[in-house]
Amino acid sequence: MLRIALALCIAAVLATPAQAYLSDTHQLFPPEPVEGQSVSLSTTGYMPDGCWSIDYDVDCAIDGFDITVTFHTVDNWQPGQACVTIVLPLEAFCTFDNLARGTYHVTVIEDRTSPRNPSDDVYEFDFVVLKGVAEEQSNWSTLKARFRE
């Protein structure tokens, strides 16, 4: 009886479709960007087995205050094929130059081609680009000059 239960559990795990996973882990460089700076964005995830391949050509697009990062994955699994269970890390890395002050909305998309799990994985987050230090110093200098008059 125990062998049958164990066999059923193993069969259930093997029948579960493997899919890539985006973690909602991202990093900004610098962590608190100011206007005019270049901002680099890194996001991570992983592939659960050896049947997946990753296209390292990452699409980075910006339209106003909306940023889209897309990377493409392909599941090469075929019916009846076994895939070696290994964890393949993936990372998308983009750099954007001279960002204006404001709140940016980032959408990270794993565009997948898969017979087991064709749904794309998406996660979103926001970050803020702050006022530049030079502008703050200029405003302070103007204020000081008014009190000296």
BELMO-V517250 format. One record per residue. PHI is phi in radians with two decimals (NA if undefined). D_FIRST is the distance of its C-alpha to the first C-alpha in Angstrom with 1 decimal. Layout:
BEGIN
phi->PHI d_first->D_FIRST
phi->PHI d_first->D_FIRST
END
This chain:
BEGIN
phi->NA d_first->0.0
phi->-1.10 d_first->3.8
phi->-1.12 d_first->5.4
phi->-1.16 d_first->5.2
phi->-1.09 d_first->6.3
phi->-1.11 d_first->8.7
phi->-1.09 d_first->9.9
phi->-1.14 d_first->10.7
phi->-1.12 d_first->12.5
phi->-1.11 d_first->14.4
phi->-1.09 d_first->15.4
phi->-1.14 d_first->16.7
phi->-1.15 d_first->18.7
phi->-1.18 d_first->20.1
phi->-1.43 d_first->21.1
phi->-1.23 d_first->23.0
phi->-1.17 d_first->26.6
phi->-1.39 d_first->28.3
phi->-2.53 d_first->31.6
phi->-1.34 d_first->34.5
phi->-2.28 d_first->35.3
phi->-1.51 d_first->38.7
phi->-1.54 d_first->38.9
phi->-1.58 d_first->41.6
phi->-1.69 d_first->43.2
phi->-2.49 d_first->46.7
phi->-2.36 d_first->49.8
phi->-1.90 d_first->53.5
phi->-2.24 d_first->56.2
phi->-1.26 d_first->58.4
phi->-1.12 d_first->56.2
phi->-2.20 d_first->59.1
phi->-1.20 d_first->61.1
phi->-2.01 d_first->64.7
phi->-0.99 d_first->66.5
phi->1.57 d_first->67.8
phi->-1.45 d_first->65.1
phi->-1.41 d_first->62.6
phi->-2.12 d_first->59.1
phi->-1.85 d_first->56.0
phi->-2.16 d_first->52.6
phi->-2.19 d_first->49.3
phi->-2.34 d_first->45.9
phi->-2.24 d_first->42.5
phi->-2.99 d_first->39.0
phi->-2.74 d_first->36.4
phi->-1.84 d_first->34.5
phi->-1.51 d_first->30.7
phi->-2.67 d_first->30.5
phi->-1.31 d_first->32.8
phi->-1.42 d_first->33.3
phi->-1.52 d_first->35.7
phi->-2.24 d_first->39.3
phi->-2.07 d_first->41.9
phi->-1.56 d_first->45.5
phi->-1.40 d_first->47.4
phi->-1.41 d_first->50.3
phi->-1.58 d_first->50.2
phi->-1.63 d_first->52.3
phi->-2.06 d_first->54.2
phi->-2.32 d_first->56.4
phi->-2.32 d_first->58.6
phi->-2.39 d_first->60.4
phi->1.17 d_first->62.4
phi->-1.86 d_first->60.0
phi->-1.91 d_first->56.8
phi->-2.03 d_first->55.0
phi->-2.16 d_first->52.2
phi->-2.06 d_first->50.2
phi->-2.20 d_first->48.1
phi->-2.24 d_first->46.1
phi->-1.97 d_first->44.3
phi->-2.21 d_first->40.9
phi->-2.25 d_first->39.4
phi->-1.69 d_first->35.8
phi->-1.56 d_first->36.0
phi->-1.10 d_first->32.4
phi->-2.16 d_first->32.1
phi->-0.91 d_first->29.3
phi->1.53 d_first->26.9
phi->-1.59 d_first->28.2
phi->-1.67 d_first->26.2
phi->-2.00 d_first->28.2
phi->-1.17 d_first->28.3
phi->-1.41 d_first->27.3
phi->-2.45 d_first->30.6
phi->-1.78 d_first->32.8
phi->-1.83 d_first->36.2
phi->-1.26 d_first->38.7
phi->-2.37 d_first->41.3
phi->-2.56 d_first->44.6
phi->-1.89 d_first->47.4
phi->-2.37 d_first->50.8
phi->-2.35 d_first->54.0
phi->-2.20 d_first->57.5
phi->-2.14 d_first->59.9
phi->-1.70 d_first->63.6
phi->0.86 d_first->66.1
phi->-1.28 d_first->64.0
phi->-1.38 d_first->66.1
phi->-1.11 d_first->65.6
phi->2.59 d_first->63.0
phi->-1.73 d_first->59.4
phi->-1.85 d_first->57.3
phi->-1.84 d_first->54.1
phi->-1.91 d_first->51.7
phi->-2.04 d_first->49.0
phi->-1.84 d_first->46.6
phi->-2.17 d_first->44.9
phi->-1.71 d_first->42.3
phi->-1.49 d_first->43.2
phi->-1.89 d_first->40.2
phi->-1.98 d_first->39.7
phi->-2.70 d_first->36.1
phi->-1.31 d_first->34.2
phi->-1.52 d_first->31.1
phi->-2.64 d_first->32.9
phi->-1.34 d_first->36.6
phi->-1.24 d_first->37.6
phi->-1.18 d_first->40.0
phi->-1.80 d_first->39.4
phi->-2.36 d_first->42.4
phi->-2.50 d_first->43.5
phi->-2.34 d_first->46.9
phi->-2.78 d_first->49.0
phi->-2.10 d_first->52.7
phi->-2.52 d_first->55.1
phi->-2.03 d_first->58.8
phi->-1.73 d_first->61.7
phi->-1.53 d_first->64.3
phi->-1.10 d_first->68.0
phi->-1.16 d_first->69.6
phi->-1.10 d_first->71.1
phi->-1.06 d_first->74.5
phi->-1.17 d_first->74.8
phi->-1.11 d_first->74.0
phi->-1.14 d_first->76.7
phi->-1.10 d_first->79.1
phi->-1.09 d_first->78.6
phi->-1.16 d_first->79.2
phi->-1.10 d_first->82.3
phi->-1.11 d_first->83.6
phi->-1.12 d_first->83.0
phi->-1.08 d_first->84.8
phi->-1.11 d_first->87.7
phi->-1.16 d_first->88.2
phi->-1.35 d_first->88.5
phi->-1.36 d_first->91.0
phi->-1.21 d_first->93.4
END
